[in-house]
Amino acid sequence: MEQFNYINEEFYASQVSPEQTDWLLADGWRHFGEHYYRYNLGYYKYDIRAVYALRVNLAKFSFSKNQRRVLKKNRDLEVVYRPIVIDREKEELFERHKERFDYGVPDSLYDFVSREPATVPCEGKEVCVYRGGELLGAAFFDVGRETISSIYGMFEPAETARSLGVLTMLLEIKYAYENGKIFYYHGYAYEGNSFYDYKKRFRGLESFDWKDSWRDFEDS
């Protein structure tokens, strides 16, 4: 029987280069602010689950029918990419967005990003979507040399029918394509069914074996 190696590691860093960002992501690392971490087992509600580190190989990606539908129904929105800025408008949106959750509710946007999110610990961008000047959704992501990595996304709960969480992920992928990136990392998910299953619904999806290889994703 193959031996299972439990991984639960962390470190802190205030400056990480684009090349180091690529390497860390390829080795299963994630971060919130200056706190970097990786683990292959995690608690989900009352269970201990195997953790999948996921990415999209952009050479294998194409939009599904449902994803094209999401893009089409949001064509009326203005899309803005820029360095991350945390302001009152985003903080107010965050407060409304987090009311959707009854488990693992975050306290602040600074649970996810540093106090200098555009540059610390690495280059950070945001994609925001507006309707008539009203912010409906925002997502934050890291930029590496050959990668981008989703950090956190939020949207106006009253606009659930627009699938804005999916939309901002698709817009992050669009940014990656247009800027010559190879991989889109969009975080961890759990074995079996969970709230994070939306991360598994992308073509070109790969998962890390927690050793040294990425393979086509199969949720057994």
URCORTA-V426109 format. One record per helix or strand. SS is the DSSP state (A for helix, B for strand). FROM is the first residue (numbers start at 1). TO is the last residue. If there is no record, write none. Layout:
ss: (SS SS)
from: (FROM FROM)
to: (TO TO)
This chain:
ss: (B A B B B B A B A A B B B A A B A B B)
from: (8 18 30 35 41 47 65 78 88 109 124 134 147 157 164 183 195 205 214)
to: (12 26 32 39 44 57 73 83 100 111 131 143 155 162 178 190 200 208 216)
